[in-house]
Each structure stands twice: as C-alpha cells, then as structure tokens.
Amino acid sequence: MIFEGLMAICQPLTVLWIALGVAVGIIFGAIPGLTATMAIVMFLPVTYSMAASEGIAMLMALYIGGISGGLISAILLNIPGTPSSVATCFDGKPMANKGQAGRALGTGVVFSFLGTLIGIAILVVLAPALCAFALKFQAYEYCALALFSLSMVVALTGSDMPKGLISAVLGALLATVGLAPIDSRARFTFGIFQLNNGFALVVLLIGLFAISEVMSFAESVRKKQEYTVEQNVKMKGAGFSFVEFLAQIPNAIVSALIGVGIGILPGIGGGVSCMISYTVSKNTSRHRELYGTGIMDGVVASETANNATIGGAMIPLLSLGIPGDAATAMLLGGLMIHNVAPGPLIYEKNGAVVYAIFFSMLLAAVFMLLFMLWGMRFFVSVLKVPKNYLLPIVMVLCGIGAIGNANQVFDTYAMVGFGLMAYLMIKARIPTVPMILGFILGPTFEENLRRVSQLSSSDPFWNHPIFCVLILATVLVVIFSARANLRDAKREEELKNN
C-alpha cells in the first residue's frame, strides 16, 4: 500500500496538480479574507473528473499553501492573511519595520515547513492512538479546554491586565450575536436577519487589523513622512544563520506539539494554536520583554504551530471522519466525492489513498518551501510601495474577502464597524489580540458549559480526570502569568522613574 501510494503521487500530472495547488493556496492565504477554506471550496469542483489520488492531493496542496501563505501579509502589512497567522503579526511586522522583512519571511517559511513536517510525522505514526485520546474529550473536557485557552488572555494582556480582560470579554460578547447553541434562540440580532449566523471570524480579523491600519494611516496622511525602506534588499539564504536555526529548535518542537495537540481537537483550529504557542514561548523565554518588539522567537512559535495544526487536524478526519474546522470539513467532502470513506477502516479499505495523502502532504510542503523562498525577494518589494498607493488596493481586496465569506454585502459594513471599534481601542490603548481569543473560544466555552450544567447532577466532574487536570493548569497559568505581568509593570515603572 505504501508503494502504491508513492507511485500514485509520483505521476507527472499529479505532481503538477500539487504544485499548482500550493501556488494558488499561497495566493489565497496571502490576500486578507481569502482563506485556505475558500480556495478548497472554489477548486473542489475541478477535482470531480480527476482520479482519487490526484484530486485529493490537489486539495491537500491548497490546504497547506493557504495556511502557509498567511504569513506574507501578516509580516509585510500587519494584516493576517488567514486566522492562523494572527500571532505572526506580533513580531513579524516589527521585524519588517526594523528592515528585517526578509529575515522575518525566511524564518516564517522555514519553520512553517518544519512545523508541517512534524505534523505529518505525528499523523503517520500516532494517528490511531491520538484519536483514541481525542475521543475521551466530551462536554466537561471541552469546557475546561476552552477555559484553559481563555486563561492565556492574562498572558497576552501585558502590564495592563484590566484593559486586556475588557478586550477578551468584548470578543466573547460579540460571539454571542446570532442563534444560541442548543436551543437556537436569536440573540442581539435586532431583527436583522443577516445577524442570525453571527459575525464571521474573517470579517472580524479584517476589521481589527486591516481597516484600523488604514484609519491610523489616514490620520497622519497630511504629515510629512520619511520612508526608510531599503530599495535594494539583499538576502543570503533564508535570512538567518544556521546557529540561529539550531537555537530555535526547542521553541519549534514545543510549538509544533502544541499545534498538533490543538489540531486533533475539533472546533479549535490554527487561530488558537498559534496564540497558545506564542504565549507559551513568551512565558518560558528568558527575554519575554522583547516579544512584540520584533524578535525571531515569536515568528517561529506562531508559524510552526499553525502549520503543525494541519497534521493534527488530519488525524481525526482520516481515522474518525470528524473534521476539526471548516477547511477539513471541505476536505471530508472531497474524500467522499472520490469514494474514500474516512473512519477506523480507512487503512484497510483505502490504504493506498491514505499513503498517497501522506506523500502528497510531504511534497506540497516541499513545494511551499521552494515557492516561498524563491518569491521572498518579490514579497519584500511590497514594502517599496508607498502606503497611499498600497492601502487602497488592500481595502478593495479586504472588501472582496469579506463579501466572499458568505456572499453578503452586510459583511463589509460589519468589517468597517469592527475597524472603527479597533481604531478607538488603539486610541484607548486597549489591546485587540485578547478580543480575538475571546471571540474564537467564547462559543466553545458557552456551548459546553450549558451541556455541563445539564449533566452535572448525573455525571459529576470528579469522574473526569482530564477536566480536573485542565482546571488545575488553568489556575496555575493565571497565577504565574499575572505574577509575570505585575513584575513587568513594576519594571516599566522603575525605568520611567529612573
């Protein structure tokens, strides 16, 4: 079966489809609002007439290219191309502002490749065992996991904890708009039928990062500005040394394991994994105060984790037939179209196709590395374009991405509204990052909390050891993160006094 899968992928036409899928995926990932999910949806009909190995290989290439491409706009424009690249903005854009755009891109590309490889390796070796563990997660465990992830807000707030918590609560409140889980009652829709499905994460991200960036630039458009971008960008290799690469290996391994772990759990996704890995990397670093100022470590943590999530998300998809997010739900549709039924018997019934998927993911990762390393010099040239020319184009692309999310113009109004809100939050020095975490995890926490409240009388929490461990971990994270933030605030105050 392994040899059959390898031979199916080594066909020249299949290799061409994988290369095309990666290239298109990178483009979709780089344009704010056009996600990997959208790329898979658009190209799913193209695969109807293909052989199973060809069609599924192309869809996998679109998935890997789309997740990886998000780092381009995150680093160069401070706008995450995909939700999985949110944390890349924190250090990627500051590195670009310091004239290290090539180094930031090279770091992101290489460690995206490394994260994908680790995810694939774990997928191949540990899929059955990890699926058995994931099946133990029920309402109690998901509630505790969401609470644990939300506790990361304390670490992301910096020295001003109250403002960070306000941002997180605001994000969770925005997530309550629409039909409630379980009973489907309309909440905060005010009779507007477009709000029945709630606000889309892509629309929120575009508003928070893209529109607020345009508003901030418009505020200073009449002021004389000096553009200090280098016109001749010289890059050697991937932009960093082999010694720096080796120094980041422990950070990359921890981030990849976090990415795989989050990817296995349905409904969480790369947006959360990159945030958690960034927070863990920051809290365990000896120079945590440098995070957010433009250091390599932050980009490594984010990009390794979000690409490792790909391998993690494929584990429940192939072994149990459970998609972890929207992209893997589309991949599930692609598998079924080609008469491949995911589940415990997939290795027996479609073993050759499964190994073809593994080899196609590996080849797609290689193509992603080559295409993005080759294109870095062209990506960096985006910085040469004055913002008064670049940002109107970005606005148009963001509008297209917002409309394309659900084919409704209403999302563009929501996008502008979120942008205005983010602009006012920036003026009030309220961080926007905790809002994203609250928005993503709020629905998961609410739905499972309501289920837990119904089960508590017949199934008490002490029957769930994973729940107890996660709650204990949450308490420890809050205590240690709060202590670290207070220590940082005290250090900043001392520096000001001196």
C-alpha positions in Angstrom: 0.0 0.0 0.0 2.8 2.4 0.8 4.5 1.7 -2.6 1.1 2.1 -4.4 0.6 5.5 -2.6 4.0 6.7 -3.5 3.7 5.7 -7.2 0.3 7.4 -7.4 1.9 10.7 -6.2 5.0 10.4 -8.4 2.9 10.6 -11.6 3.9 13.8 -13.5 0.3 15.1 -13.7 -0.2 14.6 -10.0 3.0 16.5 -9.2 1.8 19.3 -11.5 -1.6 19.5 -9.7 0.2 19.6 -6.3 2.5 22.4 -7.5 -0.5 24.3 -8.9 -2.5 23.8 -5.7 0.4 25.1 -3.5 0.8 28.2 -5.7 -2.9 29.0 -5.7 -3.1 28.3 -1.9 -0.3 30.7 -1.2 -2.0 33.4 -3.2 -5.3 32.8 -1.3 -3.6 32.8 2.0 -1.7 36.0 1.3 -4.7 38.0 0.4 -6.6 39.1 3.5 -10.1 37.5 3.6 -9.3 34.8 1.1 -8.6 31.8 3.2 -7.5 28.2 2.6 -11.1 27.1 3.1 -12.2 29.4 0.3 -9.5 28.0 -2.0 -10.6 24.4 -1.4 -14.3 25.3 -1.9 -13.5 27.0 -5.3 -11.4 24.2 -6.6 -13.4 21.3 -5.3 -15.5 21.0 -8.5 -12.2 21.0 -10.5 -11.3 17.7 -8.9 -14.5 15.9 -9.9 -13.1 14.4 -13.0 -9.7 13.5 -11.5 -8.5 10.2 -10.1 -8.9 10.0 -6.3 -5.1 10.4 -5.7 -4.9 13.4 -8.0 -7.9 15.2 -6.7 -7.2 14.7 -3.0 -3.5 15.6 -3.5 -4.5 18.9 -5.0 -6.9 19.7 -2.2 -4.2 18.9 0.3 -1.8 21.2 -1.5 -4.4 24.0 -1.5 -4.8 23.5 2.3 -1.0 23.6 3.1 -0.4 26.5 0.7 -3.3 28.5 2.1 -2.3 28.1 5.7 1.4 29.0 4.9 0.6 32.0 2.7 -1.0 34.0 5.5 2.4 34.9 6.9 3.2 37.1 3.9 0.6 39.8 4.6 1.0 39.3 8.3 4.6 40.3 8.2 4.6 42.9 5.4 1.2 44.6 6.1 0.4 43.7 9.7 -2.8 42.1 8.3 -3.1 38.3 8.9 -3.9 36.6 5.6 -5.6 33.8 7.5 -6.8 33.4 11.1 -3.9 31.1 11.7 -1.4 33.9 11.1 -2.7 36.3 13.7 0.2 35.8 16.2 2.7 36.2 13.3 1.8 39.9 13.2 3.1 40.5 16.8 6.8 40.1 15.9 6.7 39.8 12.1 5.7 43.4 11.4 8.1 44.9 13.9 10.9 43.0 12.3 9.8 44.4 8.9 9.8 47.9 10.4 13.4 47.4 11.5 14.4 46.5 8.0 14.4 42.7 8.6 11.4 41.8 6.4 13.5 39.2 4.5 14.7 37.6 7.8 11.1 37.5 9.1 9.8 36.0 5.9 12.6 33.4 5.8 12.0 32.5 9.4 8.3 32.1 8.8 8.7 30.0 5.7 11.4 27.6 7.0 9.6 27.0 10.3 6.3 26.6 8.6 7.9 23.8 6.6 9.4 22.3 9.8 6.0 22.5 11.5 4.3 20.8 8.6 6.9 18.0 8.6 6.5 17.4 12.4 2.7 17.4 12.0 2.9 14.9 9.1 5.3 12.6 11.1 2.9 12.6 14.1 0.0 12.0 11.8 1.7 8.9 10.2 3.0 7.4 13.4 0.5 8.2 16.1 -2.9 8.7 14.4 -4.8 5.7 15.9 -3.5 6.3 19.5 -4.1 10.1 19.4 -7.6 9.5 18.1 -8.4 7.2 21.0 -7.3 10.0 23.4 -9.3 12.7 21.5 -12.5 10.5 21.8 -12.3 11.0 25.6 -13.0 14.7 25.2 -16.6 15.4 25.9 -18.5 18.4 27.3 -16.6 18.6 30.5 -13.2 18.3 28.8 -14.1 20.9 26.1 -15.4 23.3 28.6 -12.1 23.1 30.6 -10.0 23.3 27.5 -11.8 26.5 26.4 -11.3 27.9 29.9 -7.6 27.0 29.8 -7.2 28.6 26.4 -9.1 31.8 27.6 -6.7 31.9 30.6 -4.0 32.7 28.1 -5.6 36.1 27.8 -3.9 37.0 31.1 -0.5 36.4 29.5 -1.4 38.3 26.4 -2.6 41.4 28.2 0.9 42.7 29.1 1.3 45.0 32.0 -2.3 46.5 31.8 -4.4 43.5 32.8 -7.8 45.2 33.2 -7.8 46.5 29.6 -6.8 43.1 28.3 -9.7 41.4 30.1 -12.1 44.1 28.8 -11.0 43.2 25.3 -11.4 39.5 25.9 -14.9 39.9 27.4 -15.9 42.2 24.4 -14.8 39.5 22.0 -16.8 36.8 23.8 -19.9 39.1 23.8 -19.5 39.7 20.0 -19.5 35.9 19.6 -22.9 35.7 21.3 -24.6 37.5 18.4 -26.8 35.2 16.4 -28.6 32.0 17.2 -27.7 30.5 20.6 -26.2 27.0 20.7 -28.5 24.1 21.8 -31.9 26.0 21.7 -31.2 28.3 18.7 -32.8 31.4 20.1 -31.9 34.6 18.4 -29.7 36.9 20.5 -28.8 40.6 19.8 -30.0 40.4 16.2 -32.4 43.4 16.5 -34.5 42.0 13.7 -31.6 42.0 11.2 -31.7 38.6 9.5 -28.0 38.8 8.4 -27.0 38.6 12.1 -28.7 35.2 12.6 -25.5 33.4 11.8 -23.4 35.8 13.9 -20.3 37.6 12.8 -17.7 35.7 10.8 -14.1 35.4 12.2 -12.6 36.5 8.9 -14.7 39.7 8.9 -13.6 40.5 12.5 -9.9 39.9 11.6 -10.1 42.1 8.6 -11.7 44.9 10.6 -9.3 44.7 13.5 -6.1 44.6 11.5 -6.7 46.0 8.0 -9.3 48.7 8.5 -7.8 50.0 11.7 -4.4 50.2 9.9 -5.9 52.3 7.1 -7.6 54.6 9.6 -4.3 55.1 11.5 -2.5 55.9 8.3 -5.3 58.3 7.2 -4.9 60.2 10.5 -1.3 61.0 9.6 -1.6 61.3 5.8 -1.0 65.0 5.8 2.1 64.8 7.9 5.4 64.6 6.2 6.7 61.1 6.4 10.1 59.6 5.7 10.1 56.2 4.1 13.2 54.4 5.2 12.6 51.1 3.3 15.7 49.8 1.6 15.4 49.8 -2.1 17.9 47.0 -2.7 17.1 44.1 -0.5 20.0 41.7 -0.3 19.3 38.3 1.2 21.5 35.5 1.9 19.8 32.1 2.1 16.7 32.2 4.2 17.8 35.4 6.0 19.2 33.8 9.2 22.2 31.7 10.1 22.4 28.0 10.9 23.4 28.8 14.5 20.2 30.9 14.9 18.2 28.0 13.3 19.6 25.5 15.9 18.9 27.9 18.7 15.2 27.9 17.7 14.8 24.1 17.5 13.5 23.7 21.1 11.0 26.5 20.6 9.9 25.0 17.3 9.4 21.5 18.8 7.3 22.7 21.7 5.2 24.9 19.3 4.7 22.0 16.9 3.5 19.7 19.7 1.0 22.4 20.8 -0.1 22.8 17.2 -0.7 19.1 16.7 -2.5 18.8 20.1 -4.8 21.7 19.3 -5.4 20.4 15.7 -6.6 17.0 17.0 -9.4 18.6 18.9 -12.4 19.5 16.7 -13.6 23.1 16.6 -10.4 24.8 18.0 -8.1 25.4 14.9 -4.9 27.1 13.9 -6.0 30.5 15.2 -6.0 29.3 18.8 -2.9 27.1 18.4 -0.7 30.0 17.2 -1.9 32.2 20.1 -1.3 29.5 22.7 2.2 28.6 21.3 3.2 32.3 21.1 2.1 32.7 24.8 3.9 29.6 25.9 7.0 30.7 24.1 6.8 34.1 25.6 6.2 32.9 29.2 9.1 30.4 29.0 11.6 32.7 27.4 14.5 34.4 29.3 13.8 37.6 27.4 10.0 37.7 27.4 10.1 41.6 27.4 11.4 41.5 23.8 8.3 39.7 22.5 6.3 42.1 20.4 9.3 44.3 19.5 10.4 42.2 16.6 12.3 39.0 17.5 12.7 35.7 15.7 11.2 33.6 18.5 7.7 35.0 18.1 7.5 34.2 14.4 8.9 30.7 15.0 6.3 29.9 17.7 3.4 31.1 15.6 4.3 29.7 12.2 5.5 26.3 13.5 2.3 25.8 15.5 -0.2 26.8 12.8 1.4 24.5 10.2 1.7 21.6 12.6 -2.0 22.0 13.2 -2.6 20.7 9.7 -1.2 17.3 10.6 -3.1 17.3 13.8 -6.4 18.2 12.1 -6.0 15.3 9.6 -5.8 12.7 12.4 -9.5 12.8 13.5 -10.5 13.5 9.8 -8.9 10.3 8.5 -9.3 8.0 11.5 -12.7 9.0 12.7 -14.3 11.0 9.9 -14.5 14.1 12.2 -13.5 17.4 10.6 -11.7 19.8 13.0 -12.6 23.1 11.2 -14.1 24.4 8.0 -11.1 23.5 5.8 -11.1 19.9 6.9 -14.9 19.8 6.5 -14.3 20.7 2.9 -11.6 18.0 2.6 -14.0 15.5 4.1 -16.4 16.4 1.2 -13.6 15.9 -1.2 -12.7 12.5 0.2 -16.3 11.3 0.0 -16.7 12.6 -3.6 -13.8 10.3 -4.6 -15.4 7.3 -2.7 -13.0 7.4 0.2 -14.9 6.9 3.5 -12.9 8.2 6.5 -13.1 6.2 9.6 -11.4 3.4 11.5 -11.5 1.1 8.5 -9.9 3.6 6.1 -6.5 1.9 6.2 -8.0 -1.4 5.2 -10.4 -0.2 2.5 -8.4 2.7 1.0 -4.8 2.2 2.3 -3.1 3.2 -0.9 -5.1 6.5 -1.0 -4.2 7.2 2.7 -0.5 6.8 2.0 -1.0 8.9 -1.2 -2.4 11.7 1.1 0.7 11.4 3.3 3.1 11.7 0.4 1.1 14.5 -1.2 1.3 16.5 2.0 5.1 15.9 2.1 5.5 17.0 -1.5 3.2 20.0 -1.0 5.3 21.1 2.0 8.5 20.9 -0.2 6.8 23.0 -3.0 5.7 25.5 -0.4 9.2 25.9 0.9 10.7 26.3 -2.6 8.0 28.7 -3.9 8.0 31.0 -0.9 11.8 31.1 -0.6 12.1 31.9 -4.3 9.4 34.6 -4.0 10.7 36.3 -0.9 12.6 38.9 -2.9 9.4 39.8 -4.7 7.3 39.8 -1.5 9.7 42.3 0.2 9.3 44.6 -2.8 5.8 45.3 -1.4 7.4 47.5 1.2 8.8 49.8 -1.5 5.2 50.8 -2.5 4.1 54.0 -0.6 1.2 53.3 1.7 -1.1 55.8 -0.1 -1.0 53.5 -3.1 -0.9 50.2 -1.3 -3.6 50.6 1.3 -6.5 51.4 -1.2 -5.7 48.2 -3.0 -5.6 46.3 0.3 -9.1 47.9 1.1 -10.5 46.6 -2.1 -9.1 43.1 -1.5 -10.4 43.1 2.0 -13.9 44.1 0.8 -13.8 41.2 -1.7 -12.7 38.8 1.0 -15.5 40.0 3.4 -18.2 39.6 0.7 -16.8 36.3 -0.5 -17.0 34.8 3.0 -20.8 34.4 2.9 -21.8 36.2 -0.3 -23.5 39.1 1.5 -22.6 42.8 1.4 -23.6 43.2 5.0 -20.2 41.7 6.0 -18.5 44.8 4.5 -20.5 47.1 6.9 -19.5 44.8 9.8 -15.9 44.9 8.6 -15.9 48.8 8.7 -17.6 48.8 12.1 -15.0 46.4 13.6 -12.3 48.6 12.1 -13.7 51.7 13.7 -14.0 49.9 17.0 -10.4 48.7 16.7 -9.2 52.2 15.9 -10.9 53.6 19.1 -9.5 50.7 21.1 -6.0 51.5 19.9 -6.6 55.2 20.9 -7.6 54.0 24.4 -4.6 51.6 24.5 -6.8 48.6 24.8 -5.2 45.5 23.1 -7.2 43.9 20.3 -5.5 40.5 20.5 -7.4 39.2 23.6 -10.6 40.1 21.7 -9.8 37.5 19.0 -9.2 34.8 21.6 -12.4 35.6 23.3 -14.3 35.6 20.0 -12.9 32.2 18.9 -13.3 30.4 22.3 -16.4 32.1 23.6 -18.9 29.9 21.7 -17.0 26.6 22.6 -17.0 27.5 26.2 -20.6 28.6 26.3 -22.0 25.6 24.5 -20.1 23.1 26.6 -20.8 25.0 29.8 -24.5 24.6 29.1 -24.1 20.9 28.5 -22.1 20.5 31.7 -24.8 22.3 33.7 -27.3 19.7 32.3 -25.0 16.8 33.1 -23.6 17.8 36.5 -26.4 16.2 38.5 -26.0 12.7 36.9 -22.3 12.9 36.0 -20.2 14.9 38.5 -16.9 16.5 37.4 -14.7 14.2 39.6 -15.4 11.4 37.1 -13.4 13.3 34.5 -9.7 13.4 35.4 -8.8 15.3 32.2 -11.2 18.1 33.2 -9.6 18.3 36.7 -6.1 18.5 35.2 -7.1 21.2 32.8 -8.8 23.3 35.5 -5.6 23.0 37.7 -3.5 24.0 34.7 -5.8 27.0 34.2 -5.3 28.2 37.8 -1.6 27.8 37.5 -1.4 29.7 34.2 -3.5 32.6 35.6 -1.3 32.8 38.8 2.1 32.7 37.0 1.0 34.9 34.1 -0.4 37.5 36.5 2.8 37.5 38.6 4.9 37.9 35.4 2.7 40.8 34.2 2.9 42.5 37.5 6.7 42.1 37.5 6.9 43.6 34.0 4.7 46.5 35.1 6.9 47.2 38.1 10.0 47.0 36.0 8.5 49.5 33.5 7.6 51.9 36.3 11.1 51.7 37.7 12.5 52.5 34.3 10.3 55.5 34.0 11.2 56.8 37.4 14.9 56.4 36.6 
